[in-house]
Amino acid sequence: MTDADGLRGKSVALIGAGNMGLALLEGWAAQDLVSVSVVEPQPSQRLQALCAAQGYALNGAASPCDAVVLAVKPQALDAGAAAAAPFVAGGAVVVSILAGKRIADLAARLPTQAVVRAMPNTPAAIGRGVTGAYASAATSVAQRGLSDALLSAVGGVEWVDDEALIDVVTAVSGSGPAYVFYFAECLAAAGAEAGLPAALAARLARATVEGAGELMRRQPETGPDELRRRVTSPGGTTAAALEVLEAPDGLAALMRRAVAAAKRRAGELSG
């Protein structure tokens, strides 16, 4: 069964259509999901145009749906839950992409216990995202399948069997694109400091990150460790650089600290 098969004939409400909500909406449009209601107090022109083109209801009357996707900011949970409640009334599954907000936080504010907690990332905007997801015990197999189809419209979905792992997913893949972008920034800055014109250093760094990512995508059977070894000649320039990155206080240590900090902050956002 394709993702489109999983969405066919289903009705969905989207509460909040900022960057991630809009990315999901565009993914659903590409899957020919036709029955969508959108609640967004400040709709962008892009959102208005998409809803008009697809016939999606924007800020219209609420009616029960098969699924409700909650995509407001975490601090707007109370308002988002209030807007979602009329759509949930018929027993809809709620899919939340609110960072840090637990199943218990959501179930306490909504008339359902069928809740999926999910964390997509920004490459969803180009259909290349990855989402970690966890389903509450009250979520049926069919509701989990519908949730998977909705999330798969913007990239891969990985399910975990422990809700606590969603905070780790947030720290690794949810926040991860920012780490990669910052790496590209730092690589460009180092190149400029070493003597390259800044614009050239930026182009080289960007193209290198893009190419390395595409190489991993095209060779899924090859781990990044093996790809790294293939680039590294003993005693060569790459080996000299990796000796610095692999030092006890090098990149691995920094990444452990960064992921731990993001995981900790995700926990602080709960409630």
JOTA-V282610 format. One record per backbone hydrogen bond with DSSP energy under -1.0 kcal/mol. NH is the residue of the N-H (numbers start at 0). CO is the residue of the C=O. If there is no record, write none. Layout:
((NH CO) (NH CO))
This chain:
((5 1) (6 2) (7 3) (9 6) (11 34) (12 66) (13 36) (14 68) (15 38) (21 17) (22 18) (23 19) (24 20) (25 21) (26 22) (27 23) (28 24) (29 25) (31 28) (32 27) (35 33) (36 11) (37 56) (38 13) (47 43) (48 44) (49 45) (50 46) (51 47) (52 48) (53 49) (54 50) (55 50) (56 35) (58 37) (64 86) (65 10) (66 10) (67 92) (68 12) (69 94) (70 14) (75 72) (76 73) (79 75) (80 76) (81 77) (82 78) (83 79) (84 80) (86 83) (87 83) (90 87) (91 87) (92 65) (93 113) (94 67) (95 115) (96 69) (100 97) (105 101) (106 102) (107 103) (108 105) (111 109) (114 112) (115 93) (116 133) (117 95) (118 131) (123 120) (124 121) (125 122) (126 123) (127 122) (128 153) (130 155) (131 118) (132 157) (133 116) (135 114) (138 135) (143 139) (144 140) (145 141) (146 142) (147 143) (148 144) (149 145) (150 146) (151 147) (153 150) (154 151) (155 128) (157 130) (159 132) (164 161) (165 162) (168 164) (169 165) (170 166) (171 167) (172 168) (173 168) (174 169) (177 174) (179 175) (180 176) (181 177) (182 178) (183 179) (184 180) (185 181) (186 182) (187 183) (188 184) (189 185) (190 186) (191 187) (192 188) (193 189) (194 191) (195 190) (200 196) (201 197) (202 198) (203 199) (204 200) (205 201) (206 202) (207 203) (208 204) (209 205) (210 206) (211 207) (212 208) (213 209) (214 210) (215 211) (216 212) (217 213) (221 218) (226 222) (227 223) (228 224) (229 225) (235 232) (239 235) (240 236) (241 237) (242 238) (244 240) (245 241) (246 243) (249 246) (250 244) (253 249) (254 250) (255 251) (256 252) (257 253) (258 254) (259 255) (260 256) (261 257) (262 258) (263 259) (264 260) (265 261) (266 262) (267 263) (268 264) (269 266))
